[in-house]
Amino acid sequence: MGKPQVRQQLRSASGPDDTRGPGCPVTGHREPRRSGGADERPLNASSQPGTLPEEAVAFLRTCAVELGWDTARYRQRRTEVLAEIARTGTYAHTLPELEIGAKLAWRNHTRCIGQLYWRTLVVRDRREVHTVDGVLDELERHQEAVYQDGAIRPTITIFAPEGPTTPGPQIVNAQLVRYAGYRQPDGGVRGDPANTGLTEELVAAGWQPRSGQFDRLPVLVRGSDGEGWRELDPASCPDVPLSHPDHDWLADFGLRWYAYPTVSDMRMEIGGVSYPAAPFTGWYVGAEIGARNFGDVERYNMLPAVAKSLGLDTSEDRTLWKDRALIELNAAVLSSYAAAGVHLVDHHTMTDQFHRYTQARRRSGEVVHAEWSWIVPPITASATPVYRESYDPSVLRPNFFRG
């Protein structure tokens, strides 16, 4: 075989991304650039996106590379799209365009350490769905398609896009599965403090609170016919109860976490077309649960209780009681998910995979777009290969955005 040509990521106008979400497990091997005669020069990057025709043409150039179009096919499609925009104010992606656009949106996301899996993303085209019940029905099917008895399949479901006069459906929940957070009279929170606002919004909409530590919230949806909520079937995203291989007492805390994350409140943008409801699922990196969800002082804040049970000296920080408690919490997460048969990776494995993936791309002359602070894990950072690396944080389109 001949030497593969360098494959350049075509850049659209860049924009900000203030998302805070879980690790993004998407998969993939890198493929050589396919030859095509289309004009592949990228648009200049700027802090704001270009006009709809500019963004559409930039994306079509990318499609020419990714989908192997020749010059005639590219020019024909460009003519069709520009005419549709002039006539209607927007345009519709073909299924191949939608699929590659969604995959590139995940690969381009600078806060995702799972970029290496981008080509295996399963894309569910549900652009005809825009009502509340229609969206909720498809969210149930989305979770059923993902779970696979614990073998999590990276999946995105794409609902109706925004139009010139229609907003498109919206999922209010940050993730399809979230635990309620109940404000207490003493100023504290029972449950997950990250979700107090959503909990109160759902109670106001008619949901009955239960006042537990791990009460699942319904999913709140806004569609073309109004607003509504539903409690999704937990069987397709079960809770994993936490225990520890060496410390039996940890199970007494009653900690649990759901099997996988589905980010659901972000807007996906492809070629200037915005999809406000495009929930996407991957698998967890263990530290996201052990270090962030349970270790964070503004979340479940379990480090003091774990340290006490370990018999650690918590009188001052220099005893490193927080560090030692954090490691045991993460050990519990990893062993519990393994025992439950739910796919999850540790931060060492994930950063090693990401490092090898980015090195391969660089050897081919490509620029790796990522935010260092989101790629480096929240524990044992300097022991991972990504700690010594630097990345270009520029945001490319297609991508996911908040707001």
DRENTORSE-860122 format. One record per residue (C-alpha): z, x, y; residue in one letter. Coordinates in steps of 0.5 Angstrom, whole numbers, plus 500, padded with zeros to 3 digits. Layout:
residues N
ZXYa/...
end
This chain:
residues 403
500500500m/499502507g/504504512k/507497515p/505496522q/511496527v/513488528r/515487536q/519481537q/516477543l/520476548r/521469552s/525469558a/532470557s/538466559g/546466558p/549464552d/557463553d/557460545t/564461542r/562460534g/563462527p/560468524g/553466522c/550467515p/543467515v/539472510t/533476510g/529481508h/524484513r/517483513e/511487516p/508485522r/502481520r/495482523s/492477528g/488477534g/492473539a/494476545d/501478543e/504481550r/511478552p/513475558l/517479562n/524477561a/528474567s/535470568s/532464567q/527461563p/520460565g/516453566t/515449560l/507451559p/510459560e/515458555e/510454550a/505459550v/510465549a/512462543f/505460541l/504468541r/510469537t/507464532c/501467532a/504474529v/509470524e/505465522l/499470521g/494466526w/487469528d/485469535t/481462534a/487459531r/492461537y/487459542r/486452539q/493451539r/494453546r/489449548t/492443544e/499444547v/497445554l/493439554a/499435551e/504438556i/499436562a/498429559r/506427557t/510432560g/512435553t/509437546y/511436539a/512442534h/508442528t/513443522l/511451521p/512452528e/519448528l/521452522e/519459524i/522457531g/529455528a/529461524k/528466530l/533462534a/538464529w/535471528r/535472536n/543469537h/546476539t/553473537r/551472530c/553478525i/549474520g/542475523q/539479516l/539472513y/534469518w/528468513r/532464508t/534458513l/533451510v/530447516v/531440515r/526436520d/529430522r/526429529r/525422528e/532420528v/536419534h/541413533t/548414532v/548411525d/542415523g/545422525v/551420522l/547419515d/543425516e/550429517l/552427510e/546429507r/546435511h/553437508q/551435501e/545440501a/549445504v/555445499y/552447492q/558447488d/561453493g/554457493a/553455501i/546455503r/544456510p/541450513t/539447519i/538439521t/534438527i/534431530f/530428536a/528433542p/529432549e/524428552g/522428560p/525421560t/530421554t/536426553p/536426545g/542425541p/548429541q/554431537i/560432541v/564436535n/564443536a/563443528q/562438523l/569439520v/575440525r/582439524y/586435529a/591438535g/596433537y/600435544r/607434543q/613432548p/615439548d/609442550g/607445543g/601442539v/601440532r/595442528g/589446531d/590447539p/583448540a/581441538n/586437543t/581434547g/577432542l/582429538t/584425545e/577423546e/577420539l/583416539v/581413545a/574411542a/579408536g/580413531w/587412528q/591419528p/595421523r/600427526s/599432520g/597440521q/590439518f/588432519d/580432519r/577429525l/571424525p/564426528v/563423535l/555422536v/552420542r/545417540g/539412543s/543406542d/550408544g/556412542e/560412535g/564416530w/565417523r/569420518e/565425513l/566425506d/570431505p/567432498a/561436500s/566440505c/572441501p/579444504d/581451500v/588451500p/591458501l/595462496s/596470496h/595474489p/602478490d/606473495h/608466492d/611464498w/605464502l/603457498a/609454501d/606454508f/601449506g/595452509l/588450508r/581451511w/575448510y/569451505a/564453511y/563452518p/557448521t/556449528v/554442531s/555442539d/549447541m/542446544r/537449540m/531451545e/524453542i/518454546g/521450552g/523444548v/530443547s/533440541y/541438543p/543436536a/541441531a/547443527p/547449523f/551452517t/552458514g/558461510w/565464513y/567471514v/574472512g/577474518a/574468522e/579464518i/585469517g/585473524a/582468529r/584461526n/591463523f/592469527g/591467534d/597466538v/593460541e/591457534r/595456528y/599462530n/602464523m/603471524l/611471526p/612466520a/608471515v/612477518a/619474517k/617472510s/615479508l/621481511g/618485517l/622488523d/619484529t/624486534s/618490537e/610491537d/611498535r/613496528t/606494527l/609487524w/603483527k/598488523d/601488517r/602480517a/595479519l/592483513i/596479508e/593473511l/586475510n/588478503a/590470502a/584468505v/579472501l/583471494s/583463495s/576462497y/574466491a/579462486a/576456489a/569458487g/567458495v/562463498h/565467503l/564475505v/569480507d/568483514h/567490511h/561487507t/558483512m/558489517t/555494512d/550489511q/548488518f/548495519h/543497514r/539491517y/539493524t/538501522q/532498518a/529495524r/530501528r/526505524r/520500524s/521501532g/524494533e/530493538v/536490536v/539484540h/546483539a/553483543e/557489541w/564485542s/562479537w/559484532i/565488531v/570484527p/577483530p/581487525i/580494522t/574495527a/574502527s/573503520a/566499520t/560502521p/558497527v/564500531y/560506533r/553503534e/550500541s/546494542y/541490547d/545484549p/539481552s/538474550v/531472547l/528465546r/528461541p/535461541n/542457541f/545455548f/551451550r/550446555g/
end
